[in-house]
Amino acid sequence: MTVEVALSVMAGARVEYLLLCDGDDQCTGSITLAELAVHRGGSTYTDQIRLRDVLADHLPRSVR
């Protein structure tokens, strides 16, 4: 899912965060509207950036 789609889903559902799940429906994390807004406002932002790319920025180097 792209950041743009996530923002649209969040606006439509009127929620402040999304729970993120893997292919086995196990929760792998969450992301807030505020976190997405920071990325959207960044100079390197494009409408093709995916949530997994945003989350990779938050993970410790040992987990990546």
N, C-alpha and C positions, 0 to 999 in steps of 0.2 A: 504494500500500500504506500502511495506517495504521501508526503506531508500535506499536499493540497487536499487529497481525498480525506485524510484523517481530520483535517480542520473542518471540512464540509460535514463529515459524519458527526463530529463533536458539536458543531453549530446546530445541526438538525436535531440531535438528541438532547441538546442543552446540557451537556456535561462538561466538567472541568478536566477530566482525565480519561485515558483509555487504558484498559488492561490489554496486554499483548500476550498472545498465546502461540505456541509452536504447532507443528503439524499433528501432534498427539493431544491437542487441546490442554496442554499444561501451561499455566501462567508463567511467563518468562520475564515479566516486568510490567512497567506502566510508564506512561508519558503524559505530562500535563499540557494544558493549553498554553501556559506561560513558557514552557520549554520549547514548544513548537514555534511560538511567536518569536522567540529569540533567534531560532534558526532561520525562520522566514525573513527576518529583518537583516540577516547577515549579508555581507558583500559577495559571498560565494554561492548564495542560494539560487537554485533553479527550480522550476516546477516539476522536475524529474527526480528530485532527491527523495529517497525512500526512508521509511521509518527505521529500518534496520541500519541504515547508514548513520542516522542521527543517534541511535542507541549505541552504536559502536564507539562514538565519541565519548560516551559516558562510562564505558567499561574500563576497568583497570587493564593495563597492558598485559598482565599475566593471563587474563581471561580471553582476550581477543584471538 
